[in-house]
Amino acid sequence: MSGYDMDVQYVKGVGEKRAALLKKLGIETLYDAVHYYPRAYLDLSSQTAIADLTPGETVCVKAVVGVPVHGAQIRRGMTIFKTIVTDGEDTLHITIFNSAFTARRLEVGETFLFYGKVAYVNGCFEMTNPLIETEDAAEPFRPVYPLTAGLSTKQLGAIIRNAIPLWEQATTDDLIPGDVRRTYQLCHERFAIQNIHFPNSPNDAGIARRRLMFEELFVLQCGMAQLRHTSRVKTDIRIRGDALPAFLALLPFELTGAQRRAVDDCVRDLSGGVAMNRLVQGDVGSGKTMVAAAALFLAAKSGVQSALMAPTELLAKQHYETLTRLFGDTVRVVLLTGGLTAKEKKQTRAAIAAGDVDVAVGTHALLSEDVAFHRLGLVVTDEQHRFGVRQRGTLSQKGDAPHVLVMSATPIPRTLSLIIFGDLDLSVIDELPGGRQPIRTDVVDSSYHARIWAFLRKHLDAGRQAYVVCPALEEGEGELLSAAELAQQLSDGPFAGYRVGLLHGKMKPREKAAVMTAFAAGEVQLLVATTVVEVGIDVPNAVIMVVENAERFGLSQLHQLRGRVGRGSERSYCILVSDADSDTARQRLSVMKETTDGFKIADADLRLRGPGDFFGARQHGLPQMKIADLMQDMTVLREAQQAAAEIIAQDPGLSQPEHSVLNDAVRRLFARTSAQALN
C-alpha cells in the first residue's frame, strides 16, 4: 500500500473518532497528513521585552513568576487564574481560564516563555490564555495548523510527527528529478516535509516552503505541458482562408484591429496541418462572436461542419439568431438545445448526421451520444471555463482531430490563464468596437434608493430599460432581499404601473427564455434578477444596471454584470449599492468605479481575494493550491513552468524510469481535478 492510499488511521494516535475529525480537514490518507501544511509558526526564539510591548501584537515574553497564582470561580464551570510575571524591569499580568494544571506549573521564581496577544488594560500590560512553555522549550519554532472543533494544534502536530516516518518508508524516490533540484537549488523532499512542519529556524521553514511550492506548481505545469503537447495533433482537415473577403462583405461594420488580428491567428491555424487549439479572450462586448463567426463561415465554405457550444439555452439561442441574421442563406445553421420538443430534436440530429447542416449551435445537448456529425471540422465553445477540458474534449471526439476555438469573456489575469488555459494558444481582443459609450459606475449606500428609483423611472419613461440584480434568492437570508421579494416590493411600490419582470436560476429553462425574450422585445421595462443575467441576450436598449449588496460579488462578476448594459449607443450607468463598511469592501468596489478594463479588474480581484475565491476552483477546473500563492510566487511559477517544459520536451509521456514518480503525481492531480471540476 502506497502512502497515497494508506488510511490515516494507520498512524499512531489516530482512532476512529480522530479520523472523522481529520476528514473534516481533508485528511484521509498518509499523503494528506504530511501535506497538511501549517498556516503559521509560533516563534518562541524571538522574545520581546515587556517595555517594548505594543497592544494588539502577538509576541513571546520571557519572564519570571513574581507572585503566587490566585484562582477564583466567577461562575459555575468557569475559574480564572491570575498572576504577575516580570522580566526584571517591568511586569506583565497573566490570566488563565479553567486550567488548574497550567496554573499549578507557575511556581514563584520559575522562568517561562509566555506567547500570546498583548492588551493594555487599566495601565497594565496583560496576556489572556497565552501559550506557556518552560525556558528550555525543545521546539522554539513550532507550527500552527488550521483546525476543527475537537482537535488541537498539539494533537494534530503529534499525528503529523508520527505520520512522517511512515511516509518516508512508503516513498523512497523524490518526484522532482535530481538535475531539476540542482538547477533550481531545491532541497530534497524529506527535508522539505520535515522542516515545513518542524523547522529549527525560520530559514529552514523558508527552504522547505520554496521546495514544496515549486513541487506543487511543477506537477501542475507538467500536466499542462503534456496537455499542450498532446493537443498538437496532426489533422487532415484544412480550412481555407480564401473565403474571408466574402465573410467581411457580410458585416455591416469593420472589424477592430484586435478582432482582425484574432481572425488572422485563426486563419493561420485552420489552414495548417496541425489542429487549431486557440483561446480568444476578450472583455465584455469586445466582439469575440465575430471572430468565431469568421471561423465558422470559413469552415462551412471549406465543406466541413462546425459545432458551437454555449453554457445556457439563452446564450445558445442568441448565438443562433446572430449567426442566422449574419449568414442569411449562405450558411446552414441549426439550434439544438434541451428546450426543443422530442420531434424537433430528432429532426435536427438527423440533419446534422446527414451533412445537411453547416453549423450546429447548442448547449450540453451537443454532447449527447445520439448526436453524430457528418464531418465535424471545427468546435467552438463559449465561456469555456463553464465546461472544463473534459467536456471540450468530448465534443472534439465527435470528429477526427477537429480544430478547436474557445471563447471567454471572463477576463483572467495572465498568471491564471497560463494555468487554466495552458493547453491553448492565446489571442486577446483588447479593444472595444467603435460607437460604444463608456459606462458610468457609481458606488452608493442604501440611503440613495429613493434617488436611484427616481433615476430609473426617468429612463423608463423615456423608453429605456434597466436591470436590478441582487445576490440572494432564498427568502430570509439575513437582511438580504431575494430577487422575488425585491421584484414584488418594486412592483407594489416605486414601480407600480411599470412592467417589472423576474429572472432567477431556479426557474425552468422555458420560463427563463420567456422572460428574457420579453425583456429583449421591450415588453418588460425593469428586470429584477440574480446573476443568471451575467450571460444573457443582448439588450441594447437596457442602459442602467443596479446591483444590490454589491460587496457580495467578486469584482470580475460585477464586471460581467456591468457588461449587460452599454451594448448600444446610449449612455449607460452601473450603480453599485453597498452598506459594507470594511476597508477591503470599499477598496474592491472603488476599483469598479475607477476602471472599465476587465483585465485590470481581474488583476485587482485576484490580488484582493486570492485565487481560491477569484472564481472558484470547482467551477473553473483550477486545482487547489495547498501552499503556492499565485500572486506572490511568480518567480517560482516561472521556474516551475520552465522546468516542466524542458522535462516534457525530452519525455512527453513521462515514461522514462526516472520520471515514474512524477508521472504518478501528475495523474493523481489531474484525476482529482477532473473529479472535482471537469465533469
TORKENU-921020 format. One line per 8 residues: number of its first residue (from 1); their letters; for each residue x, y, z of C-alpha. Coordinates in nm, 3 decimals. Layout:
# residues N
NUM) A) X/Y/Z; ...
END
This chain:
# residues 679
1) MSGYDMDV) 0.000/0.000/0.000; 0.143/0.341/-0.100; 0.146/0.649/0.115; -0.111/0.799/-0.121; -0.362/0.526/-0.040; -0.276/0.436/0.322; -0.562/0.532/0.553; -0.466/0.789/0.816
9) QYVKGVGE) -0.599/0.551/1.082; -0.274/0.355/1.044; -0.093/0.650/1.206; -0.028/0.621/1.580; -0.268/0.839/1.777; -0.550/0.823/1.520; -0.858/0.624/1.609; -1.200/0.618/1.450
17) KRAALLKK) -1.310/0.936/1.629; -0.994/1.128/1.536; -1.013/1.003/1.178; -1.360/1.158/1.149; -1.224/1.491/1.274; -0.928/1.473/1.035; -1.163/1.403/0.745; -1.327/1.740/0.811
25) LGIETLYD) -0.985/1.893/0.739; -0.948/1.690/0.419; -0.700/1.450/0.580; -0.790/1.091/0.488; -0.459/0.938/0.381; -0.095/0.942/0.487; -0.026/1.176/0.195; -0.295/1.418/0.313
33) AVHYYPRA) -0.147/1.422/0.662; 0.212/1.511/0.571; 0.091/1.763/0.310; -0.140/1.944/0.552; 0.079/2.249/0.592; 0.096/2.493/0.885; -0.075/2.828/0.836; 0.183/2.999/1.061
41) YLDLSSQT) 0.453/2.936/1.320; 0.499/3.028/1.682; 0.846/3.174/1.714; 0.948/3.126/2.076; 1.310/3.202/1.991; 1.240/3.572/1.934; 1.148/3.739/2.264; 1.026/4.091/2.339
49) AIADLTPG) 1.098/4.296/2.650; 0.785/4.397/2.840; 0.880/4.763/2.799; 0.867/4.719/2.420; 0.522/4.558/2.404; 0.253/4.703/2.178; -0.117/4.635/2.239; -0.266/4.403/1.977
57) ETVCVKAV) 0.063/4.235/1.886; 0.124/3.864/1.935; 0.469/3.816/2.091; 0.681/3.594/2.313; 0.792/3.724/2.653; 1.050/3.554/2.875; 0.963/3.627/3.238; 0.978/3.503/3.597
65) VGVPVHGA) 0.664/3.431/3.801; 0.658/3.709/4.056; 0.354/3.636/4.275; 0.160/3.319/4.364; -0.122/3.228/4.126; -0.462/3.331/4.259; -0.770/3.137/4.146; -1.132/3.246/4.166
73) QIRRGMTI) -1.454/3.083/4.046; -1.653/3.356/3.876; -1.944/3.126/3.793; -2.020/2.759/3.776; -1.784/2.594/3.532; -1.561/2.900/3.497; -1.250/2.952/3.709; -0.990/3.215/3.630
81) FKTIVTDG) -0.631/3.213/3.750; -0.420/3.529/3.768; -0.055/3.604/3.835; 0.205/3.870/3.759; 0.534/3.796/3.586; 0.843/4.014/3.540; 1.144/4.033/3.310; 1.339/4.214/3.579
89) EDTLHITI) 1.241/4.558/3.457; 0.864/4.560/3.404; 0.561/4.346/3.482; 0.301/4.160/3.277; -0.036/4.037/3.407; -0.130/3.681/3.308; -0.488/3.547/3.306; -0.571/3.178/3.254
97) FNSAFTAR) -0.919/3.032/3.212; -1.020/2.690/3.350; -0.674/2.529/3.357; -0.570/2.434/3.709; -0.293/2.217/3.563; -0.130/2.515/3.392; -0.178/2.731/3.698; -0.002/2.477/3.924
105) RLEVGETF) 0.305/2.487/3.695; 0.355/2.857/3.757; 0.562/2.849/4.075; 0.709/3.173/4.205; 1.068/3.224/4.091; 1.040/2.991/3.789; 1.111/3.126/3.438; 0.871/3.061/3.150
113) LFYGKVAY) 0.805/3.173/2.794; 0.463/3.338/2.751; 0.333/3.356/2.392; 0.012/3.542/2.316; -0.168/3.861/2.222; -0.091/4.167/2.431; -0.359/4.400/2.569; -0.324/4.721/2.773
121) VNGCFEMT) -0.590/4.741/3.045; -0.608/4.983/3.340; -0.248/5.097/3.293; -0.105/4.742/3.275; 0.005/4.507/3.002; -0.169/4.170/3.010; -0.197/3.839/2.824; -0.501/3.614/2.838
129) NPLIETED) -0.462/3.238/2.792; -0.110/3.256/2.647; 0.086/2.951/2.540; 0.320/2.881/2.831; 0.644/2.688/2.786; 0.949/2.627/3.003; 1.258/2.835/2.938; 1.432/2.545/2.761
137) AAEPFRPV) 1.143/2.469/2.523; 1.254/2.187/2.290; 1.085/2.343/1.985; 1.132/2.718/1.980; 0.982/2.737/1.629; 0.660/2.538/1.603; 0.369/2.502/1.359; 0.014/2.633/1.389
145) YPLTAGLS) -0.244/2.448/1.180; -0.597/2.526/1.060; -0.814/2.324/1.298; -1.161/2.188/1.353; -1.352/2.163/1.681; -1.225/1.875/1.892; -0.871/1.876/1.755; -0.589/2.091/1.896
153) TKQLGAII) -0.269/2.206/1.730; -0.073/1.989/1.972; -0.277/1.679/1.885; -0.257/1.742/1.510; 0.116/1.811/1.534; 0.169/1.479/1.712; -0.027/1.295/1.443; 0.178/1.454/1.164
161) RNAIPLWE) 0.502/1.383/1.352; 0.403/1.015/1.367; 0.297/1.017/1.000; 0.626/1.148/0.859; 0.836/0.829/0.919; 0.560/0.617/0.762; 0.556/0.850/0.461; 0.934/0.824/0.426
169) QATTDDLI) 0.911/0.444/0.428; 0.635/0.446/0.167; 0.802/0.692/-0.074; 1.165/0.623/-0.150; 1.208/0.843/-0.459; 1.179/1.221/-0.486; 0.930/1.318/-0.757; 1.145/1.615/-0.862
177) PGDVRRTY) 1.438/1.475/-1.065; 1.783/1.538/-0.920; 1.901/1.757/-1.207; 1.595/1.983/-1.164; 1.660/2.009/-0.789; 2.021/2.107/-0.855; 1.934/2.358/-1.130; 1.677/2.539/-0.915
185) QLCHERFA) 1.856/2.484/-0.582; 1.577/2.287/-0.419; 1.606/2.073/-0.109; 1.512/1.703/-0.106; 1.150/1.612/-0.036; 1.237/1.452/0.300; 1.399/1.772/0.427; 1.103/1.973/0.297
193) IQNIHFPN) 0.835/1.765/0.467; 1.023/1.753/0.798; 1.102/2.124/0.800; 0.770/2.260/0.681; 0.621/2.104/0.993; 0.901/2.107/1.249; 1.175/2.353/1.144; 1.459/2.452/1.368
201) SPNDAGIA) 1.456/2.807/1.233; 1.259/3.040/1.004; 1.529/2.985/0.741; 1.472/2.608/0.736; 1.097/2.666/0.707; 1.159/2.901/0.413; 1.377/2.645/0.232; 1.110/2.380/0.281
209) RRRLMFEE) 0.829/2.610/0.168; 1.008/2.709/-0.153; 1.067/2.343/-0.241; 0.704/2.248/-0.177; 0.571/2.548/-0.370; 0.793/2.453/-0.663; 0.677/2.091/-0.641; 0.311/2.188/-0.643
217) LFVLQCGM) 0.347/2.420/-0.942; 0.589/2.184/-1.119; 0.345/1.891/-1.111; 0.065/2.117/-1.235; 0.278/2.262/-1.515; 0.400/1.918/-1.623; 0.038/1.817/-1.663; -0.044/2.132/-1.859
225) AQLRHTSR) 0.268/2.086/-2.075; 0.153/1.730/-2.151; -0.192/1.860/-2.246; -0.032/2.118/-2.471; 0.193/1.856/-2.628; -0.085/1.605/-2.691; -0.322/1.874/-2.821; -0.080/1.943/-3.105
233) VKTDIRIR) -0.223/1.667/-3.320; -0.197/1.641/-3.695; -0.520/1.681/-3.888; -0.635/1.626/-4.242; -0.896/1.899/-4.204; -0.771/2.203/-4.392; -0.998/2.507/-4.365; -0.906/2.758/-4.630
241) GDALPAFL) -0.895/3.133/-4.573; -0.980/3.237/-4.929; -1.348/3.291/-4.835; -1.255/3.557/-4.578; -1.334/3.853/-4.810; -1.684/3.710/-4.862; -1.733/3.694/-4.485; -1.610/4.051/-4.433
249) ALLPFELT) -1.856/4.165/-4.700; -2.143/4.028/-4.488; -2.054/4.252/-4.194; -2.238/4.584/-4.155; -1.926/4.724/-3.983; -1.549/4.694/-3.990; -1.368/4.465/-3.750; -1.147/4.633/-3.492
257) GAQRRAVD) -0.774/4.586/-3.520; -0.778/4.337/-3.231; -1.061/4.138/-3.391; -0.878/4.125/-3.722; -0.558/4.003/-3.552; -0.756/3.725/-3.380; -0.920/3.628/-3.712; -0.577/3.618/-3.880
265) DCVRDLSG) -0.450/3.392/-3.598; -0.741/3.156/-3.664; -0.693/3.156/-4.042; -0.327/3.067/-3.996; -0.411/2.782/-3.758; -0.703/2.647/-3.962; -0.506/2.618/-4.283; -0.211/2.431/-4.128
273) GVAMNRLV) -0.164/2.060/-4.081; -0.199/2.075/-3.702; -0.539/2.108/-3.536; -0.607/2.458/-3.403; -0.631/2.482/-3.025; -0.687/2.853/-2.961; -0.844/3.069/-2.691; -0.993/3.403/-2.789
281) QGDVGSGK) -1.008/3.602/-2.470; -1.174/3.941/-2.468; -1.356/4.180/-2.244; -1.733/4.210/-2.230; -1.863/4.340/-2.563; -1.526/4.320/-2.739; -1.667/4.125/-3.033; -1.539/3.769/-2.983
289) TMVAAAAL) -1.851/3.629/-3.151; -1.749/3.786/-3.482; -1.412/3.612/-3.462; -1.590/3.281/-3.409; -1.832/3.366/-3.691; -1.541/3.414/-3.930; -1.402/3.070/-3.842; -1.748/2.910/-3.875
297) FLAAKSGV) -1.801/3.073/-4.217; -1.461/2.956/-4.345; -1.530/2.602/-4.222; -1.865/2.593/-4.399; -1.709/2.719/-4.725; -1.439/2.450/-4.691; -1.701/2.175/-4.676; -1.681/2.078/-4.308
305) QSALMAPT) -1.929/2.110/-4.023; -1.890/2.314/-3.705; -2.035/2.295/-3.357; -2.077/2.598/-3.130; -2.148/2.510/-2.766; -2.275/2.770/-2.516; -2.335/2.724/-2.141; -2.704/2.827/-2.138
313) ELLAKQHY) -3.002/2.800/-2.369; -3.033/3.178/-2.364; -2.680/3.226/-2.490; -2.709/2.942/-2.742; -3.026/3.099/-2.884; -2.855/3.439/-2.900; -2.566/3.291/-3.098; -2.808/3.109/-3.328
321) ETLTRLFG) -3.002/3.429/-3.401; -2.683/3.631/-3.451; -2.538/3.377/-3.697; -2.858/3.324/-3.897; -2.906/3.700/-3.925; -2.543/3.745/-4.034; -2.508/3.449/-4.271; -2.855/3.458/-4.425
329) DTVRVVLL) -2.881/3.167/-4.668; -2.504/3.143/-4.725; -2.451/2.903/-4.429; -2.699/2.647/-4.289; -2.733/2.695/-3.911; -2.946/2.490/-3.666; -3.015/2.514/-3.293; -3.004/2.207/-3.066
337) TGGLTAKE) -3.095/2.257/-2.700; -3.279/2.067/-2.428; -3.574/2.301/-2.469; -3.671/2.163/-2.812; -3.950/1.910/-2.845; -3.857/1.545/-2.897; -3.964/1.569/-3.261; -3.756/1.885/-3.319
345) KKQTRAAI) -3.450/1.725/-3.160; -3.486/1.412/-3.374; -3.516/1.613/-3.695; -3.222/1.837/-3.604; -2.998/1.541/-3.514; -3.086/1.370/-3.842; -2.998/1.682/-4.042; -2.662/1.712/-3.863
353) AAGDVDVA) -2.577/1.345/-3.922; -2.674/1.369/-4.290; -2.447/1.667/-4.350; -2.743/1.895/-4.427; -2.619/2.138/-4.160; -2.308/2.356/-4.167; -2.318/2.490/-3.808; -2.488/2.326/-3.508
361) VGTHALLS) -2.538/2.570/-3.221; -2.637/2.427/-2.885; -2.581/2.360/-2.518; -2.470/2.039/-2.345; -2.723/1.871/-2.574; -2.448/1.864/-2.838; -2.252/1.625/-2.613; -2.528/1.364/-2.618
369) EDVAFHRL) -2.426/1.025/-2.757; -2.705/1.034/-3.014; -2.563/1.348/-3.176; -2.341/1.244/-3.468; -2.176/1.473/-3.723; -2.124/1.403/-4.091; -1.780/1.565/-4.090; -1.700/1.776/-3.787
377) GLVVTDEQ) -1.411/2.008/-3.861; -1.440/2.290/-3.605; -1.550/2.300/-3.242; -1.622/2.639/-3.080; -1.703/2.666/-2.709; -1.823/2.989/-2.550; -1.740/3.070/-2.187; -1.516/2.762/-2.184
385) HRFGVRQR) -1.450/2.784/-1.808; -1.809/2.674/-1.752; -1.745/2.347/-1.931; -1.395/2.229/-1.848; -1.134/2.046/-2.051; -1.317/1.711/-2.043; -1.639/1.843/-2.198; -1.446/2.028/-2.467
393) GTLSQKGD) -1.269/1.700/-2.541; -1.596/1.506/-2.553; -1.730/1.732/-2.827; -1.400/1.715/-3.019; -1.415/1.334/-3.017; -1.724/1.353/-3.241; -1.485/1.439/-3.523; -1.145/1.326/-3.650
401) APHVLVMS) -0.899/1.576/-3.496; -1.118/1.885/-3.549; -0.995/2.237/-3.492; -1.087/2.390/-3.155; -1.167/2.755/-3.080; -1.250/2.863/-2.726; -1.408/3.198/-2.636; -1.402/3.352/-2.290
409) ATPIPRTL) -1.546/3.686/-2.182; -1.416/3.634/-1.830; -1.103/3.848/-1.804; -0.844/3.628/-1.635; -0.501/3.753/-1.527; -0.217/3.622/-1.739; -0.090/3.420/-1.442; -0.407/3.215/-1.420
417) SLIIFGDL) -0.456/3.197/-1.797; -0.128/3.005/-1.816; -0.268/2.754/-1.570; -0.633/2.725/-1.671; -0.580/2.754/-2.047; -0.223/2.622/-2.056; -0.303/2.385/-2.343; -0.427/2.664/-2.570
425) DLSVIDEL) -0.272/2.931/-2.789; -0.396/3.275/-2.691; -0.548/3.564/-2.885; -0.651/3.867/-2.679; -0.909/4.118/-2.801; -0.817/4.428/-2.607; -1.024/4.699/-2.773; -1.397/4.763/-2.797
433) PGGRQPIR) -1.592/4.822/-3.121; -1.648/5.185/-3.215; -1.960/5.374/-3.112; -1.976/5.232/-2.761; -2.032/5.486/-2.484; -1.830/5.434/-2.164; -2.039/5.305/-1.873; -2.053/5.539/-1.575
441) TDVVDSSY) -2.019/5.349/-1.247; -2.117/5.485/-0.905; -2.089/5.325/-0.559; -2.356/5.436/-0.308; -2.522/5.309/0.009; -2.885/5.213/0.054; -2.983/5.565/0.166; -2.973/5.654/-0.206
449) HARIWAFL) -3.253/5.413/-0.302; -3.520/5.682/-0.345; -3.292/5.877/-0.579; -3.194/5.557/-0.766; -3.558/5.462/-0.827; -3.639/5.815/-0.947; -3.340/5.795/-1.184; -3.465/5.461/-1.319
457) RKHLDAGR) -3.822/5.589/-1.366; -3.691/5.884/-1.566; -3.514/5.649/-1.809; -3.801/5.400/-1.826; -4.037/5.687/-1.907; -3.802/5.780/-2.192; -3.844/5.430/-2.336; -3.527/5.273/-2.194
465) QAYVVCPA) -3.492/4.957/-1.985; -3.297/4.861/-1.673; -3.178/4.571/-1.458; -3.180/4.536/-1.080; -2.960/4.247/-0.962; -2.944/4.100/-0.613; -2.731/3.812/-0.481; -2.986/3.622/-0.270
473) LEEGEGEL) -3.267/3.400/-0.392; -3.394/3.224/-0.082; -3.616/3.424/0.149; -3.485/3.514/0.491; -3.111/3.511/0.414; -3.020/3.752/0.687; -3.130/4.103/0.592; -3.093/4.043/0.220
481) LSAAELAQ) -3.394/4.053/-0.007; -3.443/3.770/-0.253; -3.500/3.855/-0.619; -3.864/3.751/-0.583; -3.918/3.967/-0.273; -3.746/4.266/-0.431; -3.945/4.233/-0.754; -4.268/4.229/-0.550
489) QLSDGPFA) -4.165/4.533/-0.344; -4.070/4.732/-0.652; -4.390/4.634/-0.835; -4.603/4.735/-0.538; -4.405/5.049/-0.459; -4.185/5.279/-0.669; -4.256/5.093/-0.994; -4.630/5.035/-0.960
497) GYRVGLLH) -4.772/5.069/-1.311; -4.446/4.971/-1.478; -4.381/4.630/-1.635; -4.147/4.451/-1.390; -4.004/4.107/-1.472; -3.833/3.845/-1.255; -3.549/3.612/-1.352; -3.366/3.366/-1.126
505) GKMKPREK) -3.177/3.039/-1.153; -3.450/2.815/-1.017; -3.690/2.898/-1.296; -3.738/2.637/-1.569; -3.544/2.697/-1.892; -3.860/2.780/-2.084; -3.965/3.031/-1.815; -3.624/3.199/-1.824
513) AAVMTAFA) -3.629/3.212/-2.202; -3.978/3.365/-2.200; -3.875/3.639/-1.955; -3.556/3.727/-2.143; -3.739/3.724/-2.475; -4.000/3.962/-2.332; -3.723/4.186/-2.196; -3.538/4.184/-2.529
521) AGEVQLLV) -3.865/4.275/-2.705; -3.923/4.568/-2.469; -4.233/4.409/-2.313; -4.058/4.413/-1.972; -3.919/4.751/-1.868; -3.742/4.662/-1.544; -3.586/4.318/-1.494; -3.513/4.206/-1.137
529) ATTVVEVG) -3.270/3.916/-1.147; -2.999/3.713/-0.985; -2.665/3.662/-1.160; -2.834/3.446/-1.423; -2.821/3.763/-1.636; -2.440/3.753/-1.627; -2.451/3.580/-1.963; -2.772/3.662/-2.144
537) IDVPNAVI) -2.933/3.806/-2.451; -2.804/4.139/-2.580; -3.050/4.416/-2.500; -2.900/4.740/-2.637; -3.199/4.936/-2.500; -3.107/4.843/-2.138; -2.900/5.134/-2.009; -2.897/5.100/-1.626
545) MVVENAER) -2.768/4.819/-1.408; -2.834/4.843/-1.032; -2.655/4.582/-0.819; -2.781/4.538/-0.463; -2.542/4.421/-0.188; -2.259/4.463/-0.437; -1.993/4.367/-0.182; -2.115/4.007/-0.203
553) FGLSQLHQ) -1.995/3.972/-0.563; -1.645/3.925/-0.695; -1.509/4.215/-0.899; -1.490/4.005/-1.214; -1.851/3.900/-1.165; -1.956/4.262/-1.116; -1.772/4.348/-1.436; -1.960/4.072/-1.618
561) LRGRVGRG) -2.288/4.205/-1.483; -2.200/4.561/-1.581; -2.141/4.432/-1.934; -2.516/4.371/-1.971; -2.555/4.747/-2.026; -2.361/4.972/-2.259; -2.443/4.743/-2.553; -2.585/5.025/-2.766
569) SERSYCIL) -2.501/5.385/-2.849; -2.685/5.537/-2.549; -2.506/5.649/-2.233; -2.527/5.369/-1.974; -2.494/5.353/-1.598; -2.398/5.095/-1.335; -2.499/5.170/-0.974; -2.341/4.951/-0.705
577) VSDADSDT) -2.533/4.962/-0.377; -2.349/4.853/-0.064; -2.370/4.926/0.308; -2.048/4.735/0.381; -1.812/4.941/0.593; -1.495/4.730/0.577; -1.188/4.882/0.415; -1.148/4.579/0.187
585) ARQRLSVM) -1.505/4.603/0.058; -1.471/4.976/-0.011; -1.136/4.922/-0.181; -1.277/4.648/-0.404; -1.581/4.847/-0.511; -1.371/5.157/-0.578; -1.183/4.955/-0.842; -1.511/4.917/-1.032
593) KETTDGFK) -1.560/5.292/-1.027; -1.206/5.366/-1.143; -1.180/5.140/-1.447; -1.385/4.952/-1.705; -1.082/4.749/-1.817; -1.172/4.388/-1.740; -0.812/4.272/-1.721; -0.718/4.542/-1.469
601) IADADLRL) -1.027/4.445/-1.268; -0.931/4.078/-1.283; -0.582/4.157/-1.156; -0.728/4.359/-0.869; -0.980/4.084/-0.791; -0.704/3.824/-0.776; -0.488/4.049/-0.561; -0.766/4.135/-0.315
609) RGPGDFFG) -0.944/3.800/-0.295; -0.678/3.543/-0.380; -0.704/3.265/-0.641; -0.915/3.045/-0.416; -1.202/3.294/-0.420; -1.126/3.453/-0.756; -1.379/3.239/-0.934; -1.397/2.908/-0.755
617) ARQHGLPQ) -1.165/2.624/-0.839; -1.451/2.380/-0.872; -1.614/2.590/-1.142; -1.305/2.651/-1.349; -1.106/2.335/-1.306; -0.820/2.510/-1.128; -0.656/2.271/-0.882; -0.648/2.397/-0.526
625) MKIADLMQ) -0.304/2.520/-0.427; -0.205/2.391/-0.084; 0.098/2.615/-0.037; 0.172/2.820/-0.351; 0.046/3.177/-0.374; -0.011/3.259/-0.740; 0.025/3.634/-0.682; 0.330/3.628/-0.455
633) DMTVLREA) 0.522/3.336/-0.602; 0.550/3.438/-0.966; 0.926/3.368/-0.976; 0.872/3.013/-0.856; 0.583/2.971/-1.103; 0.803/3.078/-1.394; 1.081/2.843/-1.281; 0.836/2.555/-1.249
641) QQAAAEII) 0.696/2.626/-1.597; 1.044/2.633/-1.746; 1.145/2.309/-1.575; 0.821/2.138/-1.679; 0.860/2.246/-2.042; 1.213/2.103/-2.051; 1.105/1.772/-1.896; 0.807/1.726/-2.131
649) AQDPGLSQ) 1.017/1.821/-2.437; 1.255/1.534/-2.350; 0.996/1.286/-2.228; 0.640/1.382/-2.336; 0.477/1.079/-2.176; 0.692/1.089/-1.860; 0.760/0.725/-1.942; 1.129/0.718/-1.852
657) PEHSVLND) 1.201/0.532/-1.524; 1.338/0.841/-1.351; 1.007/1.019/-1.416; 0.773/0.745/-1.290; 0.705/0.910/-0.954; 0.644/1.245/-1.125; 0.411/1.081/-1.376; 0.209/0.927/-1.093
665) AVRRLFAR) 0.181/1.268/-0.923; 0.058/1.434/-1.245; -0.202/1.162/-1.298; -0.327/1.191/-0.941; -0.356/1.569/-0.962; -0.550/1.566/-1.286; -0.768/1.273/-1.181; -0.860/1.464/-0.865
673) TSAQALN) -0.915/1.789/-1.052; -1.128/1.614/-1.314; -1.341/1.452/-1.049; -1.396/1.787/-0.877; -1.418/2.032/-1.161; -1.412/1.898/-1.514; -1.724/1.684/-1.520
END
